[in-house]
Every structure is written in structure tokens, then in C-alpha cells.
Amino acid sequence: MELQAAVRATIARRLTMAAITHVFTIARVAELLGEDEDWLREISIEMEPEDGIISVYSIGDDYTPAFTDFGIDNLRQLVDIHKEDARRLTADPDKTKQRP
């Protein structure tokens, strides 16, 4: 009796997470966001699997990044950050010069 109660308590404490049911390739995400695929590939290097990116492997060592819905949101934030950084540098070209 006590063992059954302990098992039920353990099961009740487990974290339940939804399974990933679909992902979008980087080509599709580039199309959705209206951004260059190569540029997205470059900035997505900053992302980790917990950010919603996975690698989908094909024949040989070829792979393509793919994103969950959460990953697309995170990538969109990175795009905004990179664009804002570029705007700042363009607006104040002195920031690109090294100071002594």
C-alpha cells in the first residue's frame, strides 16, 4: 500500500511537456520572415537547442537548421537585435573606430 502511494506521488511530480510535432527548415523560416537564408543561418549559430533550434541531417554530413515555433520567435528577436546593432553603427560611424 505504501509503495503504491509512493509511486503515485513520484508520477505526480514529474514534469509533463508537450512533444514537438513539427519544425520549419531555415529556408521556410527565411521565407516567412522575409530575410536572407544565409544571413539567418549565420545568426542562428548563436542559438542553442533549448532556444528552439535543431539540426536535421540528410545524406552524408549535410544538415539544415530547423526551428520550432518557439525557435522562430527567438530567431525573430535575434534578427531585431542584429538590425538594431547595424542601425546604431550606421547612425554613429565613430563607434566603429577604435579609440586609443
C-alpha positions as CSV (number, residue, x, y, z in Angstrom):
1,M,0.0,0.0,0.0
2,E,2.7,2.5,0.9
3,L,4.7,1.5,-2.2
4,Q,1.7,2.3,-4.4
5,A,1.3,5.7,-2.8
6,A,5.0,6.5,-3.2
7,V,4.8,5.5,-6.9
8,R,1.7,7.7,-7.4
9,A,3.4,10.6,-5.7
10,T,6.5,10.2,-7.9
11,I,4.5,10.1,-11.1
12,A,2.5,13.2,-10.0
13,R,5.7,15.2,-9.5
14,R,7.1,14.5,-13.0
15,L,7.2,17.4,-15.4
16,T,5.0,16.9,-18.4
17,M,6.0,18.6,-21.6
18,A,4.3,18.7,-25.0
19,A,6.2,16.9,-27.7
20,I,7.5,18.8,-30.7
21,T,5.1,17.9,-33.6
22,H,6.6,20.0,-36.4
23,V,9.6,22.1,-37.3
24,F,10.3,24.6,-40.0
25,T,13.5,24.5,-42.1
26,I,15.7,27.6,-42.3
27,A,14.6,28.0,-45.9
28,R,11.0,28.2,-44.9
29,V,11.7,30.5,-41.9
30,A,13.6,32.8,-44.3
31,E,10.6,32.9,-46.5
32,L,8.3,33.6,-43.5
33,L,10.4,36.3,-42.1
34,G,11.4,37.9,-45.5
35,E,15.1,37.6,-44.7
36,D,18.1,36.2,-46.4
37,E,18.6,32.5,-45.6
38,D,22.4,32.7,-45.4
39,W,22.2,35.6,-43.0
40,L,19.7,33.7,-40.8
41,R,21.9,30.7,-40.9
42,E,24.8,32.9,-39.7
43,I,22.9,34.5,-36.8
44,S,21.2,31.2,-35.8
45,I,24.7,29.9,-34.8
46,E,24.1,31.9,-31.5
47,M,21.1,29.7,-30.7
48,E,21.1,26.5,-28.5
49,P,18.6,23.6,-28.7
50,E,16.7,25.0,-25.7
51,D,16.1,28.1,-27.8
52,G,14.1,26.0,-30.3
53,I,16.7,25.1,-33.0
54,I,17.6,21.6,-34.0
55,S,19.8,20.2,-36.8
56,V,18.1,17.9,-39.4
57,Y,20.7,15.7,-41.0
58,S,20.5,14.3,-44.5
59,I,22.7,12.0,-46.5
60,G,26.4,12.4,-45.5
61,D,27.2,15.2,-43.1
62,D,24.8,17.7,-44.7
63,Y,22.3,19.2,-42.3
64,T,19.9,22.1,-42.2
65,P,18.8,24.1,-39.1
66,A,15.2,23.7,-38.3
67,F,13.1,25.7,-35.8
68,T,10.1,25.1,-33.6
69,D,7.5,27.8,-33.2
70,F,9.4,29.0,-30.1
71,G,12.7,28.9,-32.1
72,I,11.2,31.1,-34.8
73,D,10.2,33.7,-32.1
74,N,13.7,33.6,-30.7
75,L,15.3,33.9,-34.1
76,R,13.0,36.9,-34.8
77,Q,14.3,38.5,-31.7
78,L,17.9,37.9,-32.8
79,V,17.1,39.4,-36.2
80,D,15.7,42.5,-34.4
81,I,18.8,42.8,-32.2
82,H,21.2,42.4,-35.2
83,K,19.3,45.0,-37.2
84,E,19.3,47.5,-34.3
85,D,23.0,47.0,-33.9
86,A,23.5,47.7,-37.6
87,R,21.4,50.8,-37.3
88,R,23.4,52.1,-34.4
89,L,26.7,51.6,-36.2
90,T,25.3,53.3,-39.3
91,A,23.9,56.2,-37.3
92,D,27.2,56.8,-35.4
93,P,30.1,55.7,-37.6
94,D,32.6,56.9,-34.9
95,K,31.6,53.9,-32.8
96,T,33.2,51.6,-35.3
97,K,36.6,53.4,-35.0
98,Q,39.0,52.2,-32.3
99,R,39.8,54.7,-29.6
100,P,43.2,55.0,-28.1
